[in-house]
């Protein structure tokens, strides 16, 4: 009995001892590429709003103006935009399959004359 009480006492001491638990820091948010930031802006912007981006595939310095929202032939929600680059104006679009999917820049299918 004396042994059992000693064992119980030791177990209580171990349970009450300070634990060496280091708090886990939240995972850092992933760094978005310039193209992804541009697509996110275009997808969520109010029509007529403009923003500038650097380092995108459209050029090193790009100003994007959000235009109208539409549903593509694939059933994706899209927003048209006009990108002003050092090469002139380019029509662009950002689309997503559903509300949980990220915005993606759509492949360019219009020439400069389509503006």
GROMACS elastic network, one bead per residue, 0.5 to 0.9 nm:
[ bonds ]
;  ai    aj funct       b0    kb
    1     4     6  0.50592   500
    1     5     6  0.63089   500
    1     6     6  0.86330   500
    2     5     6  0.52310   500
    2     6     6  0.62450   500
    2     7     6  0.86665   500
    3     6     6  0.50576   500
    3     7     6  0.61301   500
    3     8     6  0.85519   500
    4     7     6  0.50591   500
    4     8     6  0.60855   500
    4     9     6  0.85248   500
    5     9     6  0.60188   500
    5    10     6  0.85838   500
    6     9     6  0.50593   500
    6    10     6  0.62347   500
    6    11     6  0.86684   500
    7    10     6  0.51441   500
    7    11     6  0.62328   500
    7    12     6  0.86901   500
    8    11     6  0.51077   500
    8    12     6  0.62483   500
    8    13     6  0.87147   500
    9    12     6  0.51526   500
    9    13     6  0.63197   500
    9    14     6  0.88084   500
   10    13     6  0.50886   500
   10    14     6  0.63104   500
   10    15     6  0.86645   500
   11    14     6  0.51603   500
   11    15     6  0.61834   500
   11    16     6  0.86839   500
   12    15     6  0.50419   500
   12    16     6  0.61778   500
   12    17     6  0.85892   500
   13    16     6  0.51884   500
   13    17     6  0.60906   500
   14    17     6  0.51861   500
   14    18     6  0.85521   500
   15    18     6  0.82861   500
   15    19     6  0.88242   500
   16    19     6  0.85022   500
   18    21     6  0.87438   500
   19    22     6  0.89624   500
   21    24     6  0.87745   500
   22    25     6  0.89288   500
   24    27     6  0.87027   500
   25    28     6  0.84474   500
   26    29     6  0.87491   500
   27    30     6  0.86590   500
   28    31     6  0.86382   500
   29    32     6  0.88128   500
   32    35     6  0.80251   500
   32    36     6  0.58875   500
   32    37     6  0.61856   500
   33    36     6  0.51257   500
   33    37     6  0.62774   500
   33    38     6  0.85977   500
   33    55     6  0.88273   500
   33    56     6  0.81228   500
   34    37     6  0.51222   500
   34    38     6  0.61524   500
   34    39     6  0.86502   500
   34    53     6  0.69905   500
   34    54     6  0.68841   500
   34    55     6  0.61042   500
   34    56     6  0.52448   500
   34    57     6  0.82858   500
   35    38     6  0.50068   500
   35    39     6  0.61446   500
   35    40     6  0.85875   500
   35    53     6  0.86332   500
   35    55     6  0.81089   500
   35    56     6  0.52819   500
   35    57     6  0.68195   500
   35    58     6  0.85231   500
   35   104     6  0.83871   500
   35   105     6  0.74290   500
   36    40     6  0.60398   500
   36    41     6  0.84945   500
   36    56     6  0.89559   500
   36   102     6  0.87535   500
   36   103     6  0.74831   500
   36   104     6  0.68406   500
   36   105     6  0.76805   500
   37    40     6  0.50819   500
   37    41     6  0.61306   500
   37    42     6  0.85869   500
   37    53     6  0.82884   500
   38    41     6  0.51578   500
   38    42     6  0.61419   500
   38    43     6  0.85445   500
   38    51     6  0.85519   500
   38    52     6  0.86239   500
   38    53     6  0.69215   500
   38    56     6  0.80325   500
   38    64     6  0.79654   500
   38    94     6  0.86374   500
   38   104     6  0.89936   500
   38   105     6  0.81058   500
   39    42     6  0.51238   500
   39    43     6  0.59793   500
   39    44     6  0.86078   500
   39    93     6  0.79768   500
   39    94     6  0.53920   500
   39    95     6  0.80895   500
   39   102     6  0.87050   500
   39   103     6  0.55953   500
   39   104     6  0.55520   500
   39   105     6  0.54699   500
   39   106     6  0.89577   500
   40    43     6  0.51869   500
   40    44     6  0.62510   500
   40    45     6  0.82902   500
   40    94     6  0.78169   500
   40   102     6  0.76908   500
   40   103     6  0.56096   500
   40   104     6  0.76571   500
   40   105     6  0.89218   500
   41    44     6  0.54435   500
   41    45     6  0.55864   500
   41    51     6  0.79514   500
   41    64     6  0.88862   500
   41    66     6  0.84278   500
   41    94     6  0.89620   500
   41   103     6  0.88907   500
   42    45     6  0.53876   500
   42    46     6  0.85051   500
   42    49     6  0.89441   500
   42    50     6  0.89061   500
   42    51     6  0.89904   500
   42    64     6  0.76835   500
   42    65     6  0.77741   500
   42    66     6  0.57376   500
   42    67     6  0.85001   500
   42    79     6  0.65965   500
   42    80     6  0.76803   500
   42    81     6  0.68501   500
   42    93     6  0.75856   500
   42    94     6  0.62116   500
   42   103     6  0.84402   500
   42   105     6  0.88898   500
   43    46     6  0.89126   500
   43    66     6  0.82318   500
   43    69     6  0.85714   500
   43    77     6  0.87997   500
   43    78     6  0.70003   500
   43    79     6  0.57734   500
   43    80     6  0.85348   500
   43    93     6  0.83215   500
   43    94     6  0.57065   500
   43    95     6  0.70034   500
   43    96     6  0.84181   500
   43   103     6  0.62245   500
   43   104     6  0.84908   500
   44    66     6  0.89021   500
   44    79     6  0.84348   500
   44   103     6  0.88960   500
   45    48     6  0.82075   500
   45    49     6  0.63447   500
   45    50     6  0.83201   500
   45    65     6  0.88090   500
   45    66     6  0.62894   500
   45    67     6  0.88233   500
   45    79     6  0.88674   500
   46    49     6  0.56447   500
   46    50     6  0.89888   500
   46    66     6  0.67662   500
   46    67     6  0.81291   500
   47    50     6  0.87897   500
   47    65     6  0.78003   500
   47    66     6  0.50678   500
   47    68     6  0.62508   500
   47    69     6  0.83257   500
   47    79     6  0.89762   500
   47    81     6  0.89750   500
   48    65     6  0.59712   500
   48    66     6  0.53370   500
   48    67     6  0.60443   500
   48    68     6  0.87387   500
   49    64     6  0.82217   500
   49    65     6  0.55873   500
   49    66     6  0.56091   500
   49    67     6  0.82347   500
   50    63     6  0.66680   500
   50    64     6  0.53531   500
   50    66     6  0.64210   500
   51    62     6  0.83228   500
   51    63     6  0.55656   500
   51    64     6  0.54771   500
   51    65     6  0.67528   500
   51    66     6  0.88312   500
   52    61     6  0.71401   500
   52    62     6  0.55378   500
   52    64     6  0.62690   500
   53    56     6  0.69925   500
   53    59     6  0.88644   500
   53    60     6  0.77880   500
   53    61     6  0.59124   500
   53    62     6  0.51714   500
   53    63     6  0.62748   500
   53    64     6  0.78486   500
   54    59     6  0.71400   500
   54    62     6  0.61438   500
   54    63     6  0.87833   500
   55    58     6  0.80396   500
   55    59     6  0.62363   500
   55    61     6  0.66965   500
   55    62     6  0.83527   500
   56    59     6  0.53968   500
   56    60     6  0.60770   500
   56    61     6  0.76893   500
   56    62     6  0.76071   500
   57    60     6  0.77835   500
   58    61     6  0.82121   500
   58    62     6  0.70162   500
   58    83     6  0.80778   500
   58    85     6  0.71819   500
   58    90     6  0.87377   500
   59    62     6  0.61575   500
   59    85     6  0.63742   500
   59    86     6  0.74045   500
   59    87     6  0.85050   500
   60    85     6  0.81822   500
   60    86     6  0.85237   500
   61    84     6  0.85743   500
   61    85     6  0.64104   500
   61    86     6  0.74432   500
   62    83     6  0.63376   500
   62    84     6  0.56840   500
   62    86     6  0.78071   500
   63    82     6  0.82076   500
   63    83     6  0.56136   500
   63    84     6  0.51325   500
   63    85     6  0.67930   500
   64    81     6  0.64831   500
   64    82     6  0.56259   500
   64    84     6  0.63246   500
   64    85     6  0.88642   500
   64    92     6  0.88803   500
   65    80     6  0.87806   500
   65    81     6  0.54684   500
   65    82     6  0.52987   500
   65    83     6  0.65165   500
   65    84     6  0.83051   500
   66    69     6  0.89295   500
   66    79     6  0.71784   500
   66    80     6  0.63681   500
   66    82     6  0.67518   500
   66    83     6  0.89330   500
   66    93     6  0.89918   500
   67    79     6  0.65249   500
   67    80     6  0.50842   500
   67    82     6  0.73228   500
   68    78     6  0.85134   500
   68    79     6  0.57017   500
   68    80     6  0.56109   500
   68    81     6  0.76464   500
   69    77     6  0.73247   500
   69    78     6  0.56683   500
   69    80     6  0.63764   500
   70    76     6  0.83808   500
   70    77     6  0.61323   500
   70    78     6  0.53100   500
   70    79     6  0.61123   500
   70    80     6  0.77462   500
   71    74     6  0.78530   500
   71    75     6  0.56826   500
   71    76     6  0.54807   500
   71    78     6  0.58158   500
   71    79     6  0.84575   500
   71    95     6  0.87574   500
   72    75     6  0.51543   500
   72    76     6  0.52279   500
   72    77     6  0.65046   500
   72    78     6  0.65946   500
   72    95     6  0.82780   500
   73    76     6  0.73957   500
   74    97     6  0.85072   500
   75    97     6  0.72730   500
   76    95     6  0.61114   500
   76    96     6  0.55398   500
   76    98     6  0.69740   500
   77    94     6  0.84111   500
   77    95     6  0.55161   500
   77    96     6  0.56444   500
   77    97     6  0.65651   500
   77    98     6  0.72438   500
   77    99     6  0.87640   500
   78    93     6  0.64572   500
   78    94     6  0.54563   500
   78    96     6  0.66144   500
   78    97     6  0.89515   500
   78   103     6  0.86125   500
   78   106     6  0.87184   500
   79    92     6  0.85405   500
   79    93     6  0.54962   500
   79    94     6  0.55137   500
   79    95     6  0.65815   500
   80    91     6  0.72799   500
   80    92     6  0.58970   500
   80    94     6  0.67229   500
   80    95     6  0.88380   500
   81    90     6  0.84036   500
   81    91     6  0.59562   500
   81    92     6  0.51119   500
   81    93     6  0.56579   500
   81    94     6  0.80117   500
   82    89     6  0.65762   500
   82    90     6  0.56865   500
   82    92     6  0.59072   500
   82    93     6  0.83203   500
   82   115     6  0.86496   500
   83    88     6  0.81614   500
   83    89     6  0.56344   500
   83    90     6  0.50990   500
   83    91     6  0.63031   500
   83    92     6  0.67603   500
   84    87     6  0.78052   500
   84    88     6  0.57338   500
   84    90     6  0.65357   500
   85    88     6  0.52247   500
   85    89     6  0.62833   500
   85    90     6  0.77003   500
   86    89     6  0.84727   500
   87    90     6  0.85551   500
   88   112     6  0.83176   500
   89   112     6  0.68973   500
   89   115     6  0.78265   500
   90   108     6  0.88278   500
   90   110     6  0.82846   500
   90   111     6  0.77720   500
   90   112     6  0.59339   500
   90   114     6  0.87803   500
   90   115     6  0.75131   500
   91   108     6  0.76111   500
   91   109     6  0.88023   500
   91   110     6  0.68305   500
   91   111     6  0.80169   500
   91   112     6  0.74094   500
   91   114     6  0.77855   500
   91   115     6  0.67599   500
   92   105     6  0.74321   500
   92   106     6  0.71021   500
   92   107     6  0.80505   500
   92   108     6  0.64527   500
   92   109     6  0.87303   500
   92   110     6  0.83959   500
   93   104     6  0.83843   500
   93   105     6  0.58740   500
   93   106     6  0.54443   500
   93   107     6  0.80387   500
   93   108     6  0.79944   500
   94   103     6  0.59590   500
   94   104     6  0.52708   500
   94   106     6  0.55267   500
   95   102     6  0.83820   500
   95   103     6  0.54473   500
   95   104     6  0.54478   500
   95   105     6  0.64284   500
   95   106     6  0.63027   500
   96    99     6  0.73826   500
   96   100     6  0.84830   500
   96   101     6  0.58197   500
   96   102     6  0.61262   500
   96   104     6  0.62835   500
   96   105     6  0.89085   500
   97   100     6  0.81385   500
   97   101     6  0.60789   500
   97   102     6  0.82803   500
   97   103     6  0.84393   500
   98   101     6  0.54684   500
   98   102     6  0.84160   500
   99   102     6  0.79478   500
  101   104     6  0.88761   500
  105   108     6  0.86154   500
  106   109     6  0.85880   500
  108   111     6  0.80088   500
  110   113     6  0.78363   500
  110   114     6  0.58803   500
  110   115     6  0.83819   500
  111   114     6  0.54939   500
  111   115     6  0.79916   500
  112   115     6  0.61293   500
